[in-house]
Each structure stands twice: as structure tokens, then as C-alpha cells.
Amino acid sequence: MAKKPRISEDDSQLFRDSIGEVRKVHYDRHDPPRKSRKPRPEQTEKDEKAVMQELTSHHYDPADIETGEELIYMHQGMRPSVLRRLRRGQYSIQDEFDLHGLNVETARKVIHEFLAHAQKRDYGCVKIIHGKGLRSKNGGPKLKAMTDHVLRRHPAVMAFASAKAIQGGTGAVLVLLRKKIQAKQDNS
């Protein structure tokens, strides 16, 4: 430990002369002991407050809101990894069709024609845009329900799943189709 430097008598006298007369203050009061507080997760509270402010301050597009359930189907005997890859959007979409503006019966016929056309061209993955049914009345999204019904019963469909948000979300469905078998081509 370092020694304190000694102050000379001349320096001490110079200090006393500069500050003038000093009077001693007697203070016998003591501050009351502080009550200890329970610890609070202050940073967590700040974070939660910031999230709430962010959620309420940003405008949103009603089209970004997902309505209804996700469509998902896998033919019996298929590997779950195929469906997982489809849901992640890892298959190349080779064609797509938009059903907006069609009534249910017309859309049903168009889906069958579209799938026949896709299978004839030996497409592996196609996208059908059926919409989210935002303007549908009490019955819910009619084109979406009809698309689900038709795809589950179509012999060429191996699997389908609602598209990723960037591809249309629950307003579109990605469909994996059965590849043509060479023997069927020879008989046709």
C-alpha cells in the first residue's frame, strides 16, 4: 500500500488562509434506514411494453390476416418428409391457376381441367389460388372448402398443403401430383 504524502506546514497554513474562518457543524440526525424492495423484472416489463406499443402502432393490411384453417392432406403411404417439404415451399411450382371471380360449380370444373392439363404435361407441383373467403358470407370460404373437397378425391393428387405466406398463405394451396406411369401412356 502506498504511503500518503505528508503535507508541509506552509501548505497547510496557505490552505487555512485561503478558505477563511471555519466553523464546525454538529449534525446528530441520521437518515432512516431504507426499506428494501422486492426485485422487479424491470427489463422484462420494458420489453413487454415495447412489444405492445409496436403491435398497436403499426398499420396492417386486412389481406395479411389468415382466416380459416390450413388445408393439408397426404395420400396414405407417403413419407411425412414429402408433406413437410411441400409445406416449406421446397417444390418448384410448375403452373398455377386463380379461381377468384368464379362460382363454385365453374371453379370445380376448372380445377378438374387444370389438374388434367397439369398431369398431361407431367407437372409435379402446381398451385391453386382459391382465396381466403374474406367477402364470403356466413358459410365461410366456399371456394376453399370446395377446393379441399375436390383435391382429396382426385386420383392424381398425392398431397396438398396451404402455401407459405409469401405464396398466398391460406388463400392458396400447393398440390403434389402423381407422375404419369409409362404403361398408362402406352395404353392411351
C-alpha positions, 0 to 999 in steps of 0.5 A: 500500500502506498504511503500518503504524502505528508503535507508541509506546514506552509501548505497547510497554513496557505490552505487555512488562509485561503478558505477563511474562518471555519466553523464546525457543524454538529449534525446528530440526525441520521437518515432512516434506514431504507426499506428494501424492495422486492426485485422487479423484472424491470427489463422484462416489463420494458420489453413487454411494453415495447412489444405492445406499443409496436403491435398497436402502432403499426398499420396492417393490411386486412389481406395479411390476416389468415382466416380459416384453417390450413388445408393439408392432406397426404395420400396414405403411404407417403413419407411425412418428409414429402408433406413437410417439404411441400409445406416449406415451399421446397417444390418448384411450382410448375403452373398455377391457376386463380379461381377468384371471380368464379362460382363454385360449380365453374371453379370445380370444373376448372380445377378438374381441367387444370389438374388434367392439363397439369398431369398431361404435361407431367407437372409435379407441383402446381398451385391453386389460388382459391382465396381466403373467403374474406367477402364470403358470407356466413358459410365461410370460404366456399371456394376453399372448402370446395377446393379441399373437397375436390383435391382429396378425391382426385386420383392424381393428387398425392398431397396438398398443403396451404402455401407459405405466406409469401405464396398466398398463405391460406388463400392458396394451396400447393398440390403434389401430383402423381407422375404419369406411369409409362404403361398408362401412356402406352395404353392411351 
